[in-house]
Structures are given as structure tokens and as C-alpha cells.
Amino acid sequence: MKVADAPFKRLRFEYVPDPRESLVGALAAACRQHRLHDIPTALEGGGIQMPRTGLIQCTGPDTIERLARIMRTESENLHAIAFAPTDQRRLVALADLHAPRRFFDFERRRIAPSRCRPSRITAATG
């Protein structure tokens, strides 16, 4: 990951992530809300370059601060949904569980089952 010294661009509106969202899911939802077609556009606007977007979930505190600025939200909101850093690069911390990184697929973003439920808006217009 590289952080560039480019002019900083933020999303137009504040996005407050749901505590059940993943970090990459929250960024994807914020991009969708702002009609951006892909996550790398938002990252590059904030000066963040990542080879794989899913790695945002395991990023360090400095990048989370930049993401909070991009999304116009408090950094505590993003720290709460990011994987906690560990002393060992090959481990990922989820609360008090430490799991090997190879158990996670950072290539694909999956849709949470709770997001698949019909919403009131969909039911009303459906």
C-alpha cells in the first residue's frame, strides 16, 4: 500500500457505517451512495493506493484515519469495524479471536445476509 501526496478528495456526504458492516463493505456502500462505480476511485482520491481493495479490512491506523476523512466520518466508527492489527503479519484479530490470514479471501467482497432481506422501500415499490 502506498499513500500518495496528491490533492485530497472526499465524498460529498457523510457516511456513518453500521456496526455490523465490514470496513470494505462500508466504503463500498458509501461509494454506491455517491454514485461512484468502484472503490479504487475513492481510495485514489484520498491518496491511498492498494493492490487489492479487500486489504482495507486489515489496514493500519494511518490509512483508517485517511478513510475516515474520505468518508466524512469519525475514525472511531471505522476502527470499530476494522480487523485489529496483530504483532504477526500472518494473523488477523477479530475481537479476541486470532485467525490465520489465509482463512480470509480479500479478493472478493461478499454481501452480508442481513443486506439481502427485502427493505421497506423495496416492498413498497416492488
C-alpha positions in Angstrom: 0.0 0.0 0.0 1.2 3.5 -0.9 -0.2 6.8 0.3 0.4 9.5 -2.3 0.8 13.2 -1.7 -2.0 14.0 -4.2 -4.7 16.6 -3.6 -7.2 15.1 -1.1 -10.8 14.4 -2.3 -13.6 13.4 -0.1 -17.1 12.0 -0.7 -19.8 14.7 -0.8 -21.9 13.5 2.1 -21.1 11.9 5.5 -21.4 8.1 5.7 -21.8 6.5 9.1 -21.2 2.8 8.9 -23.4 0.3 10.5 -21.6 -1.6 13.4 -22.3 -4.9 11.6 -20.6 -3.7 8.3 -17.1 -4.6 7.3 -14.7 -1.8 6.6 -14.6 -2.5 2.9 -18.4 -3.0 2.9 -18.9 0.4 4.4 -16.6 2.0 1.9 -18.5 0.2 -0.9 -21.8 1.4 0.4 -20.5 5.0 0.7 -19.3 4.8 -2.9 -22.6 3.4 -4.1 -24.4 6.2 -2.2 -22.3 8.8 -4.1 -22.7 7.1 -7.4 -19.0 6.1 -7.7 -18.6 3.0 -9.8 -15.7 1.5 -8.0 -13.9 1.7 -4.7 -10.4 2.4 -6.1 -11.7 5.8 -7.4 -12.5 6.8 -3.8 -9.2 5.5 -2.5 -7.1 7.2 -5.1 -9.0 10.5 -4.4 -7.8 10.2 -0.8 -4.3 9.3 -1.9 -4.5 5.6 -1.0 -3.2 3.0 -3.4 -4.0 -0.6 -2.7 -3.4 -3.6 -5.0 -6.5 -5.4 -3.6 -9.4 -3.4 -2.2 -10.2 -6.2 0.3 -7.0 -5.4 2.1 -8.6 -2.3 3.5 -10.1 -4.6 6.2 -6.6 -5.2 7.6 -5.1 -1.8 7.1 -3.3 0.2 9.7 -4.4 3.2 11.8 -3.0 5.8 9.5 -4.9 4.6 6.5 -8.1 4.3 8.6 -7.7 7.9 9.5 -7.5 8.8 5.8 -10.5 6.6 5.1 -12.5 8.4 7.8 -11.6 11.7 6.1 -12.6 10.4 2.7 -16.0 9.1 4.1 -16.5 12.2 6.3 -17.0 10.1 9.4 -15.3 9.7 12.8 -12.3 7.4 12.7 -13.6 5.6 15.8 -16.5 4.3 13.6 -14.0 2.7 11.2 -11.7 1.4 13.9 -14.6 -0.4 15.4 -15.3 -2.4 12.2 -11.7 -3.0 11.0 -9.7 -6.0 11.9 -7.4 -5.3 14.8 -3.7 -5.3 14.0 -1.6 -8.1 15.4 2.1 -8.5 16.1 2.3 -11.2 13.5 1.6 -10.3 9.8 0.1 -13.7 9.1 -2.6 -13.4 11.8 -5.9 -11.4 11.8 -7.6 -10.4 15.0 -11.4 -10.5 15.3 -12.2 -9.3 18.8 -10.3 -11.9 21.0 -10.0 -14.5 18.2 -6.8 -14.6 16.2 -7.1 -16.4 12.9 -4.6 -17.1 10.1 -4.9 -14.6 7.2 -5.1 -17.4 4.7 -8.6 -18.2 6.0 -9.9 -14.9 4.6 -10.5 -14.1 1.0 -9.5 -10.4 0.4 -10.1 -10.7 -3.4 -13.9 -10.7 -3.2 -16.5 -8.7 -1.3 -19.4 -10.8 -0.2 -22.9 -9.5 0.6 -24.0 -9.9 4.2 -27.2 -12.0 4.6 -28.8 -9.1 6.5 -28.4 -6.9 3.4 -30.3 -9.4 1.3 -33.5 -9.0 3.3 -36.2 -7.0 1.5 -36.3 -3.5 2.8 -39.4 -1.4 3.4 -38.6 0.7 0.4 -38.3 -2.3 -1.9 -41.5 -3.8 -0.5 -43.4 -0.5 -1.0 -42.2 0.0 -4.6 -41.8 -3.7 -5.5 
